[in-house]
Amino acid sequence: MQQVAQYDSLNRRREKQSAREQDDRALREGAISPEALSQRNGFFSGIDFSRASVRRPRRIAA
């Protein structure tokens, strides 16, 4: 029987804390700038908007 992975909130909390500590260490050591860290950790950081466009839907004549 195949096992189903379960979400472990405690493990996730530890992972996030470890990532924060690594970010703090990188900032202190000058390995990354605050701006670069902010961009890397931003909500939309993984999306390339350089070729995106916003368009209005066309109205259909009645």
Phi and psi restraints in degrees (value plus and minus 20) as a CYANA .aco file:
   2 GLN   PHI     -99.7   -59.7
   2 GLN   PSI     115.6   155.6
   3 GLN   PHI    -104.4   -64.4
   3 GLN   PSI     124.0   164.0
   4 VAL   PHI    -121.8   -81.8
   4 VAL   PSI     107.4   147.4
   5 ALA   PHI     -89.3   -49.3
   5 ALA   PSI     122.9   162.9
   6 GLN   PHI    -138.1   -98.1
   6 GLN   PSI     127.3   167.3
   7 TYR   PHI     -93.4   -53.4
   7 TYR   PSI     108.8   148.8
   8 ASP   PHI    -134.0   -94.0
   8 ASP   PSI      82.3   122.3
   9 SER   PHI     -84.4   -44.4
   9 SER   PSI     -54.0   -14.0
  10 LEU   PHI     -86.6   -46.6
  10 LEU   PSI     -63.5   -23.5
  11 ASN   PHI     -83.7   -43.7
  11 ASN   PSI     -61.8   -21.8
  12 ARG   PHI     -83.7   -43.7
  12 ARG   PSI     -59.9   -19.9
  13 ARG   PHI     -81.0   -41.0
  13 ARG   PSI     -61.2   -21.2
  14 ARG   PHI     -85.3   -45.3
  14 ARG   PSI     -61.4   -21.4
  15 GLU   PHI     -81.7   -41.7
  15 GLU   PSI     -64.5   -24.5
  16 LYS   PHI     -85.0   -45.0
  16 LYS   PSI     -60.7   -20.7
  17 GLN   PHI     -83.7   -43.7
  17 GLN   PSI     -61.3   -21.3
  18 SER   PHI     -82.3   -42.3
  18 SER   PSI     -62.6   -22.6
  19 ALA   PHI     -83.1   -43.1
  19 ALA   PSI     -61.0   -21.0
  20 ARG   PHI     -81.8   -41.8
  20 ARG   PSI     -63.2   -23.2
  21 GLU   PHI     -84.2   -44.2
  21 GLU   PSI     -59.4   -19.4
  22 GLN   PHI     -84.8   -44.8
  22 GLN   PSI     -61.3   -21.3
  23 ASP   PHI     -82.3   -42.3
  23 ASP   PSI     -65.1   -25.1
  24 ASP   PHI     -80.4   -40.4
  24 ASP   PSI     -62.7   -22.7
  25 ARG   PHI     -84.6   -44.6
  25 ARG   PSI     -63.3   -23.3
  26 ALA   PHI     -82.8   -42.8
  26 ALA   PSI     -58.0   -18.0
  27 LEU   PHI     -86.6   -46.6
  27 LEU   PSI     -66.2   -26.2
  28 ARG   PHI     -81.3   -41.3
  28 ARG   PSI     -58.9   -18.9
  29 GLU   PHI    -102.5   -62.5
  29 GLU   PSI     -26.4    13.6
  30 GLY   PHI      56.2    96.2
  30 GLY   PSI      -3.5    36.5
  31 ALA   PHI     -93.4   -53.4
  31 ALA   PSI     -39.8     0.2
  32 ILE   PHI    -168.6  -128.6
  32 ILE   PSI     126.3   166.3
  33 SER   PHI    -104.7   -64.7
  33 SER   PSI     136.9   176.9
  34 PRO   PHI     -78.0   -38.0
  34 PRO   PSI     -56.7   -16.7
  35 GLU   PHI     -85.7   -45.7
  35 GLU   PSI     -64.1   -24.1
  36 ALA   PHI     -85.4   -45.4
  36 ALA   PSI     -59.3   -19.3
  37 LEU   PHI     -85.2   -45.2
  37 LEU   PSI     -62.4   -22.4
  38 SER   PHI     -82.0   -42.0
  38 SER   PSI     -61.9   -21.9
  39 GLN   PHI     -86.5   -46.5
  39 GLN   PSI     -62.2   -22.2
  40 ARG   PHI     -84.7   -44.7
  40 ARG   PSI     -58.6   -18.6
  41 ASN   PHI    -112.7   -72.7
  41 ASN   PSI     -20.1    19.9
  42 GLY   PHI     -85.0   -45.0
  42 GLY   PSI     136.8   176.8
  43 PHE   PHI     -78.6   -38.6
  43 PHE   PSI     -61.8   -21.8
  44 PHE   PHI    -122.5   -82.5
  44 PHE   PSI      -0.7    39.3
  45 SER   PHI     -82.9   -42.9
  45 SER   PSI     -46.3    -6.3
  46 GLY   PHI    -107.7   -67.7
  46 GLY   PSI     -18.0    22.0
  47 ILE   PHI    -128.5   -88.5
  47 ILE   PSI     111.0   151.0
  48 ASP   PHI    -111.9   -71.9
  48 ASP   PSI      87.3   127.3
  49 PHE   PHI    -112.3   -72.3
  49 PHE   PSI     -17.3    22.7
  50 SER   PHI     -82.9   -42.9
  50 SER   PSI     -45.5    -5.5
  51 ARG   PHI    -133.1   -93.1
  51 ARG   PSI      -5.1    34.9
  52 ALA   PHI    -102.0   -62.0
  52 ALA   PSI     135.4   175.4
  53 SER   PHI    -163.5  -123.5
  53 SER   PSI     134.9   174.9
  54 VAL   PHI    -134.0   -94.0
  54 VAL   PSI     107.4   147.4
  55 ARG   PHI    -150.2  -110.2
  55 ARG   PSI     127.4   167.4
  56 ARG   PHI    -110.9   -70.9
  56 ARG   PSI     122.4   162.4
  57 PRO   PHI     -88.6   -48.6
  57 PRO   PSI     124.8   164.8
  58 ARG   PHI     -93.7   -53.7
  58 ARG   PSI     124.9   164.9
  59 ARG   PHI    -107.7   -67.7
  59 ARG   PSI     120.8   160.8
  60 ILE   PHI    -114.6   -74.6
  60 ILE   PSI     108.3   148.3
  61 ALA   PHI     -85.0   -45.0
  61 ALA   PSI     116.7   156.7
